[in-house]
Amino acid sequence: MKCFNHTDQEAIGICAKCGRGICEQCVGTTAARLVCKECFLQVKPSSHILNLNVVGALLGWLGAADLIMLEFWLVFTYISLAGLPAEALVYQIYMVGTITVVSAIMLILGSYFIMKNHPKKGGIINLTVVMAMALTYTYFAFLSKPQLLNWLGITGYLLLAPALISGLTVVTLKE
């Protein structure tokens, strides 16, 4: 097969969008696909969107790291404390631990989708995790007995800021 633009040269591939043969001079790549330069200019995402995807993914991963560090602190601190009602505390530690691990995994998954150029899907996952963690934090910091996260107070919501910004940054982008 010959290049559609340079008929004297062999094509190195076929454009994934228009199906024409393309040589090395006419090739552009996007998302691991070969496309001709004309199609490349039509489908090339702007560098602004790519930068927002990277920022959004990094913030999502930072949010997951925040949650994991908080969970480790809770487990190791409260296990070492004596004189607290063990049955209520153990139940709360298991609940916080389970919710935190699931939320961290979901934030990592959402950030992965953002990096793989699915910003809306990843942003929605990260925003959903933020809402679930905000409700969980409200319960365990202010409503439960004993109040497991009371020492953080209202500033505990700031731990959710990276994941929130991650979701808001990319959720409005086009796929």
C-alpha positions in Angstrom: 0.0 0.0 0.0 1.2 3.5 -0.9 0.9 6.7 1.1 -2.2 8.7 0.0 -0.1 11.9 0.0 3.3 10.6 -1.2 2.4 8.0 -3.9 6.1 7.1 -4.4 6.5 6.0 -0.7 5.3 2.8 1.0 2.7 3.3 3.8 3.8 2.4 7.3 0.2 2.1 8.5 -3.4 3.1 8.0 -5.0 6.2 9.5 -7.3 5.0 12.3 -9.8 7.7 11.5 -10.1 8.0 7.7 -8.5 4.7 6.7 -6.0 6.1 4.2 -2.4 4.8 3.9 0.2 7.0 5.6 4.0 7.2 5.4 6.5 8.3 8.0 6.2 12.0 6.9 2.4 12.0 7.1 1.9 10.2 10.4 0.7 11.7 13.7 0.0 9.6 16.8 -2.8 10.1 19.3 -3.8 7.7 22.2 -1.5 5.0 20.7 -3.2 5.1 17.3 -1.8 6.1 14.0 -3.5 8.9 12.2 -2.7 11.1 9.3 -1.7 14.7 10.0 -5.1 16.0 8.8 -7.0 13.7 11.2 -4.4 14.4 13.9 -5.2 18.1 13.9 -8.9 17.3 14.3 -8.6 14.8 17.2 -5.5 16.1 19.0 -6.5 17.1 22.5 -5.3 20.5 23.6 -2.3 20.5 26.0 -4.5 22.4 28.4 -6.8 19.4 28.7 -3.9 17.0 29.0 -2.4 19.1 31.8 -5.8 19.2 33.6 -5.9 15.4 33.3 -2.5 15.0 34.9 -3.3 17.5 37.7 -6.6 15.8 38.3 -5.1 12.3 38.5 -2.3 13.5 40.8 -4.7 15.1 43.1 -6.9 12.0 43.2 -3.8 9.9 44.1 -2.9 12.5 46.8 -6.4 12.2 48.2 -6.1 8.4 48.3 -2.7 8.8 50.1 -4.4 11.1 52.6 -7.1 8.6 53.4 -4.6 5.7 53.8 -2.4 7.7 56.2 -5.4 8.8 58.3 -6.5 5.2 58.5 -3.1 3.9 59.6 -2.9 6.6 62.2 -6.3 5.7 63.5 -5.6 2.0 63.7 -2.2 2.3 65.4 -3.2 5.1 67.7 -6.4 3.6 69.0 -5.1 0.0 69.2 -2.4 1.3 71.6 -4.8 3.2 73.8 -6.0 1.5 76.9 -9.1 2.2 79.0 -11.5 2.9 76.2 -14.6 0.8 75.6 -13.0 -1.8 73.3 -16.1 -3.2 71.7 -17.3 0.2 70.4 -13.8 1.3 69.4 -13.0 -1.9 67.6 -16.3 -1.7 65.6 -15.5 1.9 64.6 -11.9 1.1 63.6 -13.1 -1.7 61.4 -15.8 0.5 59.8 -13.4 3.4 59.3 -10.7 1.1 58.0 -13.0 -0.7 55.5 -14.6 2.5 54.2 -11.1 4.1 53.9 -9.6 1.3 52.0 -12.6 1.0 49.6 -12.5 4.8 49.1 -8.8 4.9 48.5 -9.1 2.1 45.9 -12.0 4.0 44.2 -9.9 7.2 44.2 -7.0 5.3 42.6 -9.4 3.9 40.0 -10.9 7.3 39.3 -7.5 8.8 38.9 -6.5 6.0 36.5 -9.5 6.7 34.3 -8.5 10.4 34.3 -5.0 9.5 33.2 -6.3 7.2 30.5 -8.2 10.1 28.9 -11.6 9.4 30.5 -11.8 12.5 32.7 -15.6 12.6 33.1 -15.8 9.0 34.3 -12.8 9.4 36.6 -14.1 12.8 37.9 -17.5 11.3 38.7 -15.9 8.4 40.6 -13.7 10.8 42.6 -16.6 13.2 43.4 -18.7 10.2 44.5 -15.9 9.1 46.9 -15.6 12.6 48.3 -19.4 12.7 49.1 -19.3 9.3 50.7 -16.2 10.2 52.7 -17.7 13.5 53.8 -20.8 11.7 55.2 -18.5 9.0 56.8 -16.3 11.7 58.4 -19.4 13.6 59.7 -20.7 10.5 61.4 -17.4 9.4 62.9 -16.2 12.9 63.9 -19.4 14.4 65.3 -22.2 11.9 65.7 -20.7 8.6 66.9 -19.9 7.6 70.5 -17.0 7.7 71.1 -16.2 10.3 68.5 -13.3 8.6 66.7 -12.2 11.6 64.7 -13.2 14.4 67.0 -9.7 15.8 67.3 -9.7 16.9 63.7 -12.9 18.9 64.0 -14.1 20.8 61.0 -10.5 20.8 59.5 -10.9 17.1 58.8 -12.9 18.0 55.7 -9.7 19.5 54.3 -8.4 15.9 53.9 -10.9 15.5 51.2 -9.8 18.7 49.3 -7.4 17.0 46.9 -9.9 14.4 45.8 -12.6 17.1 45.5 -10.5 19.3 43.4 -9.5 16.3 41.3 -13.1 15.5 40.5 -14.1 19.1 39.9 -11.1 19.8 37.7 -11.8 17.2 35.1 -15.6 16.4 35.4 -16.5 19.2 33.0 -14.0 18.2 30.3 -15.1 16.5 27.1 -14.2 12.8 26.6 
